[in-house]
């Protein structure tokens, strides 16, 4: 950074806080107004433009770097979203607890290859179709959000947006594979609880429901498989560290090929729309601009905040990721951890992208895992909820969902703290 933190007034951080609070509150307070991307773009622009002019006047280097990160971030998300939207899975297998658990496990694994958003969009509809003959399935979308939309995607920068931002900040592509012990523990805990929960629910189903499930079996069918090759092209462009802007050109090329070789009818069957990715683009344009002042302050003064232990970073990052979007939350604490690392160098702990490796692990796990604590913690959460409601499945309301996460996820995270972050 080229400027001292004291050059930035605290008031310059206010727009970042305001825009994140609006993202959390508006869907609940004014859902009809907020559902239009045009309205989101207007609010994002109103909040971020004053900071944009302020940065142009004195922090152009930081602004240019952030614009590059934003473009790389959006190109990756858009390519994963659009390409995975060309993969259609149809069919109706037997809705046993074992099959449902395998479904979630597979989703958690492939989330690392096509992102939590891509995996959620590909798998939620066939899972709901599989369970359509059953009645007691309110818990299934909830566990799907836990596993596929969040926890599953922590092993690669492709898996979840916060980790890709870390990759852009210098975290090696393969470093996130080191998170496999925490991933395995969390996946094992949540899937075990799901299997028990779903088994109890399955045994409460009526005889007629179970009979319908057995007699309405249709083998799974996969369409649009060329998109798997195109997704692999996107993954390899990141894994082999193709330099910018060639990496982004590769992603755009893969996306264009997907649009060319995937029929419009297939995407219609997938109920594919551009609304979610446009929403992400307009909101994150404001977020990326308004977060620059606070990131500079945290980098320069991070050691003064008294947050210096892995367990603190895990819970603070996770707590904010539960109610704000986990991507900017990750960057906020990433910058804080850089400041802490610079002030307290420990030669016994490796430093990754300027961050103590133990702190980086805590930030990464907290952002990815705890995005599952509420519907607003991660983008795919609300998308899964909406798709389930489209199919007339009664899903938990906002606070009821938090009761599920409080009962299932919070004890899991406490155990993760005791085992991995002490």
C-alpha positions as CSV (number, residue, x, y, z in Angstrom):
1,X,0.0,0.0,0.0
2,X,1.2,3.5,-0.8
3,X,-0.6,5.4,1.9
4,X,-0.5,5.3,5.7
5,X,-3.6,4.1,7.4
6,X,-3.9,7.5,9.2
7,X,-4.7,9.1,5.9
8,X,-8.1,7.3,5.8
9,X,-10.8,8.7,8.1
10,X,-12.9,6.1,9.9
11,X,-16.1,7.5,8.2
12,X,-14.7,6.2,4.9
13,X,-15.5,2.7,6.2
14,X,-19.2,3.4,6.8
15,X,-20.4,2.7,3.2
16,X,-18.9,-0.8,3.4
17,X,-20.9,-1.5,6.6
18,X,-24.0,0.1,5.2
19,X,-24.0,-2.0,2.0
20,X,-23.5,-5.3,3.9
21,X,-26.3,-4.5,6.3
22,X,-28.6,-3.7,3.5
23,X,-27.8,-7.0,1.8
24,X,-28.8,-8.7,5.1
25,X,-31.9,-6.6,5.8
26,X,-33.5,-5.7,2.5
27,X,-34.5,-9.3,1.5
28,X,-36.4,-9.5,4.7
29,X,-37.8,-6.0,5.1
30,X,-38.6,-5.2,1.4
31,X,-38.5,-8.4,-0.5
32,X,-40.4,-7.2,-3.6
33,X,-38.3,-4.1,-4.0
34,X,-35.1,-6.1,-3.5
35,X,-35.9,-8.8,-6.0
36,X,-35.2,-6.5,-8.9
37,X,-31.6,-6.3,-9.9
38,X,-32.1,-2.7,-11.2
39,X,-32.9,-1.6,-7.6
40,X,-29.9,-3.4,-6.2
41,X,-27.7,-1.7,-8.8
42,X,-29.1,1.8,-8.0
43,X,-28.5,1.3,-4.2
44,X,-25.1,-0.1,-4.8
45,X,-24.1,2.8,-7.0
46,X,-25.5,5.5,-4.5
47,X,-23.5,4.0,-1.6
48,X,-20.3,3.3,-3.5
49,X,-19.9,6.3,-5.8
50,X,-18.7,8.8,-3.0
51,X,-16.0,6.3,-2.0
52,X,-15.1,5.7,-5.7
53,X,-14.4,9.4,-6.2
54,X,-12.5,9.6,-2.9
55,X,-10.3,6.7,-4.0
56,X,-9.7,8.1,-7.5
57,X,-8.4,11.3,-5.8
58,X,-5.8,9.6,-3.6
59,X,-5.7,5.8,-3.8
60,X,-5.7,5.0,-7.5
61,X,-3.2,2.1,-7.1
62,X,-5.4,0.3,-4.6
63,X,-8.5,1.0,-6.7
64,X,-6.9,-0.4,-9.9
65,X,-5.8,-3.6,-8.0
66,X,-9.4,-4.0,-6.6
67,X,-11.0,-3.6,-10.0
68,X,-8.8,-6.4,-11.3
69,X,-9.8,-8.6,-8.4
70,X,-13.5,-7.8,-9.0
71,X,-13.3,-8.7,-12.7
72,X,-11.4,-11.9,-12.0
73,X,-13.9,-12.8,-9.3
74,X,-17.0,-12.2,-11.5
75,X,-15.6,-13.9,-14.5
76,X,-14.9,-17.1,-12.4
77,X,-18.4,-17.1,-10.8
78,X,-20.1,-16.4,-14.1
79,X,-18.3,-19.1,-16.0
80,X,-19.0,-21.7,-13.3
81,X,-22.6,-20.6,-13.0
82,X,-23.4,-20.5,-16.7
83,X,-21.5,-23.7,-17.7
84,X,-23.0,-25.7,-14.8
85,X,-26.4,-24.4,-15.8
86,X,-26.0,-26.5,-19.0
87,X,-25.8,-29.8,-17.1
88,X,-29.2,-31.4,-16.5
89,X,-29.7,-34.3,-14.1
90,X,-33.2,-35.9,-14.3
91,X,-34.6,-39.1,-12.8
92,X,-36.2,-40.3,-9.6
93,X,-34.4,-43.0,-7.6
94,X,-35.6,-44.5,-4.4
95,X,-35.6,-41.9,-1.6
96,X,-34.0,-43.9,1.1
97,X,-31.8,-42.3,3.8
98,X,-28.8,-44.1,2.3
99,X,-29.4,-42.7,-1.2
100,X,-30.1,-39.2,0.1
101,X,-26.9,-39.3,2.2
102,X,-24.9,-40.4,-0.9
103,X,-26.5,-37.6,-2.9
104,X,-25.3,-35.0,-0.3
105,X,-21.8,-36.6,-0.2
106,X,-21.4,-36.5,-3.9
107,X,-22.6,-32.8,-3.9
108,X,-20.1,-31.9,-1.2
109,X,-17.3,-33.4,-3.3
110,X,-18.1,-31.9,-6.7
111,X,-18.7,-28.5,-5.1
112,X,-14.9,-28.3,-5.1
113,X,-14.8,-28.7,-8.9
114,X,-17.7,-26.6,-10.0
115,X,-18.3,-24.4,-7.0
116,X,-21.0,-24.5,-4.3
117,X,-23.3,-22.5,-6.6
118,X,-22.8,-24.8,-9.5
119,X,-23.2,-28.0,-7.5
120,X,-26.3,-26.6,-5.8
121,X,-28.0,-25.7,-9.0
122,X,-27.1,-29.1,-10.7
123,X,-28.2,-31.3,-7.8
124,X,-31.0,-29.7,-5.8
125,X,-33.8,-30.4,-8.4
126,X,-33.0,-34.1,-8.9
127,X,-32.7,-34.6,-5.1
128,X,-36.1,-32.9,-4.6
129,X,-37.6,-35.0,-7.4
130,X,-36.3,-38.1,-5.8
131,X,-38.0,-37.3,-2.6
132,X,-41.2,-35.9,-4.1
133,X,-43.2,-39.0,-3.1
134,X,-42.3,-38.6,0.5
135,X,-44.0,-36.1,2.9
136,X,-41.6,-35.6,5.7
137,X,-38.8,-33.9,3.9
138,X,-38.6,-30.4,5.4
139,X,-35.1,-31.1,6.7
140,X,-33.7,-32.2,3.3
141,X,-33.2,-28.7,1.8
142,X,-31.7,-27.6,5.1
143,X,-29.0,-30.3,5.1
144,X,-28.4,-29.7,1.4
145,X,-27.5,-26.1,2.1
146,X,-25.3,-27.2,5.0
147,X,-23.3,-29.7,2.9
148,X,-23.5,-28.8,-0.8
149,X,-24.0,-25.1,-0.7
150,X,-21.3,-24.4,2.0
151,X,-19.2,-26.9,3.9
152,X,-18.4,-29.1,0.9
153,X,-16.6,-26.5,-1.1
154,X,-13.6,-25.7,1.1
155,X,-10.9,-27.8,-0.6
156,X,-10.2,-25.7,-3.7
157,X,-10.3,-22.0,-4.6
158,X,-13.0,-23.0,-7.1
159,X,-15.2,-24.3,-4.4
160,X,-16.3,-21.1,-2.7
161,X,-15.9,-17.4,-3.6
162,X,-13.9,-16.5,-0.4
163,X,-11.2,-19.0,-1.3
164,X,-10.9,-17.7,-4.8
165,X,-10.4,-14.2,-3.4
166,X,-7.6,-15.7,-1.3
167,X,-6.1,-17.2,-4.4
168,X,-6.1,-13.8,-6.1
169,X,-4.3,-12.5,-3.0
170,X,-1.5,-15.0,-3.4
171,X,-2.7,-18.2,-1.6
172,X,-1.4,-21.1,-3.7
173,X,-4.1,-23.2,-5.5
174,X,-3.2,-26.4,-3.6
175,X,-3.0,-24.9,-0.2
176,X,-6.7,-25.3,0.5
177,X,-6.3,-29.1,0.2
178,X,-4.6,-28.8,3.6
179,X,-8.1,-28.1,5.0
180,X,-9.1,-31.7,4.4
181,X,-9.1,-32.7,8.1
182,X,-11.6,-30.0,9.0
183,X,-13.6,-30.8,5.9
184,X,-13.7,-34.5,6.6
185,X,-14.7,-33.9,10.2
186,X,-17.5,-31.5,9.4
187,X,-18.8,-33.6,6.5
188,X,-18.7,-36.7,8.6
189,X,-20.5,-35.0,11.5
190,X,-23.3,-33.4,9.4
191,X,-23.8,-36.4,7.1
192,X,-24.1,-38.7,10.1
193,X,-26.7,-36.5,11.8
194,X,-28.5,-36.3,8.5
195,X,-28.6,-40.1,8.0
196,X,-30.0,-40.5,11.5
197,X,-32.5,-37.7,11.1
198,X,-33.7,-38.9,7.6
199,X,-33.9,-42.5,8.9
200,X,-36.3,-41.4,11.6
201,X,-38.3,-39.3,9.1
202,X,-38.4,-42.1,6.6
203,X,-39.8,-44.5,9.2
204,X,-42.6,-42.0,9.9
205,X,-43.7,-42.0,6.3
206,X,-47.1,-43.6,5.5
207,X,-47.2,-46.9,3.7
208,X,-48.8,-45.2,0.7
209,X,-45.9,-42.7,0.5
210,X,-43.2,-45.4,0.6
211,X,-45.1,-47.5,-2.0
212,X,-45.3,-44.5,-4.3
213,X,-41.6,-43.9,-3.9
214,X,-40.8,-47.5,-4.8
215,X,-43.1,-47.6,-7.8
216,X,-42.0,-44.2,-9.3
217,X,-38.4,-45.0,-10.0
218,X,-36.8,-43.4,-13.0
219,X,-33.0,-44.0,-13.6
220,X,-30.9,-40.9,-13.3
221,X,-30.1,-39.3,-16.7
222,X,-27.4,-36.8,-17.4
223,X,-27.6,-34.3,-20.3
224,X,-25.2,-31.6,-21.4
225,X,-22.1,-33.5,-20.4
226,X,-19.9,-31.5,-22.8
227,X,-20.1,-28.9,-20.1
228,X,-18.1,-31.1,-17.8
229,X,-15.1,-30.8,-20.2
230,X,-15.7,-27.0,-20.3
231,X,-15.7,-26.8,-16.5
232,X,-12.5,-28.7,-16.4
233,X,-11.0,-26.1,-18.7
234,X,-12.0,-23.4,-16.2
235,X,-10.6,-25.4,-13.3
236,X,-7.3,-26.1,-15.1
237,X,-6.9,-22.4,-16.0
238,X,-6.8,-21.7,-12.2
239,X,-5.0,-24.8,-11.1
240,X,-2.1,-24.3,-13.5
241,X,-2.0,-20.6,-12.7
242,X,-2.5,-19.2,-16.2
243,X,-1.5,-15.5,-16.0
244,X,-4.1,-12.8,-16.1
245,X,-5.8,-11.9,-18.4
246,X,-5.2,-15.2,-20.2
247,X,-6.9,-17.1,-17.4
248,X,-10.0,-14.9,-17.7
249,X,-10.0,-15.3,-21.5
250,X,-9.9,-19.0,-21.1
251,X,-12.9,-18.9,-18.7
252,X,-14.9,-16.6,-21.1
253,X,-14.1,-18.9,-24.0
254,X,-15.3,-22.0,-22.1
255,X,-18.5,-20.1,-21.2
256,X,-19.1,-19.1,-24.9
257,X,-18.6,-22.7,-26.0
258,X,-21.1,-23.8,-23.4
259,X,-23.7,-21.4,-24.7
260,X,-23.0,-22.6,-28.3
261,X,-23.1,-26.3,-27.6
262,X,-25.9,-26.4,-25.0
263,X,-29.4,-26.2,-26.4
264,X,-31.8,-23.5,-25.2
265,X,-34.4,-26.2,-24.4
266,X,-32.0,-27.9,-21.9
267,X,-31.3,-24.7,-20.0
268,X,-35.1,-24.1,-19.9
269,X,-35.6,-27.5,-18.3
270,X,-32.9,-26.5,-15.8
271,X,-34.9,-23.3,-15.2
272,X,-31.7,-21.4,-15.9
273,X,-31.7,-17.6,-15.7
274,X,-29.0,-14.9,-15.5
275,X,-30.7,-13.2,-12.6
276,X,-28.5,-14.6,-9.8
277,X,-25.2,-13.9,-11.4
278,X,-26.3,-10.3,-12.3
279,X,-27.3,-9.9,-8.7
280,X,-23.9,-10.9,-7.6
281,X,-22.2,-8.6,-10.1
282,X,-24.1,-5.4,-9.2
283,X,-23.8,-6.0,-5.4
284,X,-20.2,-6.9,-5.4
285,X,-19.3,-3.9,-7.6
286,X,-20.3,-1.8,-4.6
287,X,-18.8,-4.1,-2.0
288,X,-15.4,-4.2,-3.7
289,X,-15.2,-0.4,-3.9
290,X,-16.4,0.3,-0.4
291,X,-14.2,-2.3,1.2
292,X,-10.9,-0.7,0.1
293,X,-10.6,1.8,3.0
294,X,-11.4,-0.8,5.7
295,X,-9.0,-3.3,4.2
296,X,-6.2,-0.7,4.2
297,X,-6.9,0.2,7.8
298,X,-7.0,-3.4,8.9
299,X,-3.8,-4.2,7.2
300,X,-2.0,-1.3,8.8
301,X,-3.6,-1.4,12.3
302,X,-4.7,-5.1,12.6
303,X,-2.5,-5.9,15.6
304,X,-4.2,-3.2,17.7
305,X,-7.6,-4.9,17.7
306,X,-6.7,-7.7,20.1
307,X,-7.8,-10.5,17.7
308,X,-4.7,-12.7,17.3
309,X,-5.7,-16.3,18.0
310,X,-6.9,-18.9,15.4
311,X,-10.1,-19.6,17.4
312,X,-10.9,-15.9,17.4
313,X,-10.5,-15.6,13.7
314,X,-12.6,-18.7,13.2
315,X,-15.5,-17.4,15.2
316,X,-15.3,-13.7,14.2
317,X,-15.0,-14.6,10.5
318,X,-17.7,-17.2,10.8
319,X,-20.0,-15.1,12.9
320,X,-20.0,-12.2,10.3
321,X,-20.2,-14.7,7.4
322,X,-23.4,-16.0,8.9
323,X,-25.2,-12.7,8.4
324,X,-23.1,-10.9,5.8
325,X,-21.8,-12.3,2.6
326,X,-18.8,-14.6,3.3
327,X,-16.6,-13.3,0.5
328,X,-16.1,-9.7,1.7
329,X,-16.0,-11.0,5.3
330,X,-13.1,-13.3,4.3
331,X,-11.2,-10.4,2.8
332,X,-11.8,-8.2,5.8
333,X,-10.2,-10.7,8.2
334,X,-7.6,-11.7,5.7
335,X,-6.3,-8.1,5.8
336,X,-6.7,-8.1,9.6
337,X,-4.6,-11.3,9.8
338,X,-1.9,-9.7,7.6
339,X,-1.6,-6.9,10.1
340,X,-1.4,-9.3,13.0
341,X,1.2,-11.4,11.2
342,X,3.4,-8.4,10.4
343,X,3.3,-7.4,14.1
344,X,3.9,-10.9,15.6
345,X,6.2,-12.9,13.4
346,X,6.4,-16.5,14.5
347,X,9.3,-18.4,12.8
348,X,7.7,-21.7,13.7
349,X,4.6,-21.1,11.6
350,X,4.7,-20.7,7.8
351,X,3.4,-17.5,6.3
352,X,1.0,-17.8,3.3
353,X,0.4,-14.7,1.2
354,X,1.5,-12.6,4.2
355,X,-0.8,-14.4,6.6
356,X,0.1,-16.8,9.5
357,X,-0.9,-20.2,8.1
358,X,-2.9,-21.0,11.3
359,X,-4.8,-17.8,11.1
360,X,-5.5,-18.3,7.4
361,X,-6.8,-21.8,8.0
362,X,-9.2,-20.4,10.7
363,X,-10.4,-17.6,8.4
364,X,-11.0,-20.0,5.5
365,X,-12.9,-22.6,7.5
366,X,-14.9,-19.9,9.3
367,X,-16.0,-18.1,6.1
368,X,-16.9,-21.3,4.2
369,X,-18.5,-23.4,7.0
370,X,-20.4,-20.7,8.8
371,X,-21.9,-19.3,5.6
372,X,-24.4,-22.1,6.3
373,X,-25.7,-20.7,9.6
374,X,-28.4,-18.5,7.9
375,X,-30.1,-18.2,4.5
376,X,-28.2,-15.0,3.9
377,X,-24.7,-16.3,4.7
378,X,-23.9,-17.5,1.2
379,X,-25.5,-16.9,-2.2
380,X,-26.7,-20.5,-3.0
381,X,-28.6,-20.7,0.3
382,X,-31.5,-18.6,-0.8
383,X,-31.4,-20.1,-4.3
384,X,-31.9,-23.6,-2.9
385,X,-34.7,-22.3,-0.7
386,X,-36.5,-20.7,-3.7
387,X,-36.2,-23.8,-5.8
388,X,-37.7,-25.9,-3.0
389,X,-40.6,-23.5,-2.6
390,X,-41.2,-23.6,-6.3
391,X,-41.8,-27.3,-5.9
392,X,-44.3,-26.6,-3.1
393,X,-42.0,-28.0,-0.5
394,X,-42.5,-26.4,2.9
395,X,-39.1,-25.1,4.0
396,X,-38.1,-23.6,7.4
397,X,-38.5,-19.8,7.7
398,X,-35.5,-17.6,8.5
399,X,-35.5,-18.1,12.2
400,X,-36.6,-21.8,12.1
401,X,-33.6,-22.4,9.7
402,X,-31.4,-20.8,12.4
403,X,-32.8,-23.2,14.9
404,X,-31.6,-26.1,12.7
405,X,-28.1,-24.6,12.3
406,X,-27.9,-23.8,16.0
407,X,-28.8,-27.4,16.9
408,X,-26.6,-29.1,14.3
409,X,-23.8,-26.8,13.1
410,X,-22.9,-24.8,16.2
411,X,-22.0,-27.9,18.2
412,X,-20.0,-29.2,15.2
413,X,-18.1,-25.9,15.1
414,X,-17.4,-25.9,18.8
415,X,-15.9,-29.4,18.4
416,X,-13.8,-28.1,15.4
417,X,-12.6,-25.2,17.6
418,X,-11.5,-27.6,20.4
419,X,-9.8,-30.1,18.0
420,X,-8.2,-27.8,15.4
421,X,-7.9,-24.3,16.8
422,X,-6.6,-24.6,20.3
